[in-house]
Amino acid sequence: MEHDGYRYPMYANIIGWAIALSSILCIPGFAIYSIIRAKGSLSDRIYHLIQPTNNREEKIRKALNTVRLNGDVSGAVGV
């Protein structure tokens, strides 16, 4: 790579690509891992994995239980 007449050494280019790829490859890597770990046929796995999860009520219930376990019920709904 060259910038303003300065040619950067090859190791700098390799380090730059390694840093970039370390974050870029996480997305397809996790997708492949999830497809392999899921159960069913390939089309069933992909269909299941691209469906949104609607666990809002579960998260609210879990947050309320955490508040109650800590002894502070001032923020709990319905208390």
N, C-alpha and C positions, 0 to 999 in steps of 0.2 A: 504494500500500500504506500502511496506517495501523496504528500500534502505540502504545498508551498515549496516544492523542490526538495523536500526531505523524504528520503525513503526509509520507512520504518522497518526494523528487523523482523525476520520471519517469526521469531518466538513471540513478539508482541501481537502479531496477527493471530497466531494460534491461541494465545491467552484470551484475546478478545472474543474469538469464536467460541471458545470453551465456556466463557462467562455467559455469552448470549444463549448458547444451546442448553446450558444448565437450567434455565427457566423455560425455554421454548418446548423442550422435550417432555416436560412434566405433564402437559395436557394430553397429548396422544398416549403417553405412557400410562397414565391413570385410566384413560378410556380403554385401552387394551387389557389392562389388569382387571377392570370391572367386568368386561365382556367375558374374560376367561373364568372369573370366579362365579358368575351368575349361573343359574340352573336353567335347563331347557334347551330348545333348539337355538341356533344362532339368531334367527329372526325373532324368536320370543325374547331372547336376552336383550337384543338391541331395542325392541319395542318397550320392554319393561324399564330399561335404563334411561330412555329419553322421555319417560312420563314424569311430569312434575309431581312432587310429593306435597300433600296438603296436611301438614301436621301442626298447624297453627294452634289448635285447641290443646294439643298435647304439650306444646312449648309453654303456653299460658299456665296450664295446670302444674307443670313442673316448676315454673317460676313462683307460683303462689305457694307451693309446698316448700320451696326453699325459704321464702320469706317467713312462713309459719315456723319452720324448724329453727330459724334463728331467733325466734321469740318476738320479732317485731311484726305485728299484724296491722300496722297503720296503713300500709300500702296495699293490703289484700282487698280484693273486690268481694263484696258481699259479706264482709265481717263487721 
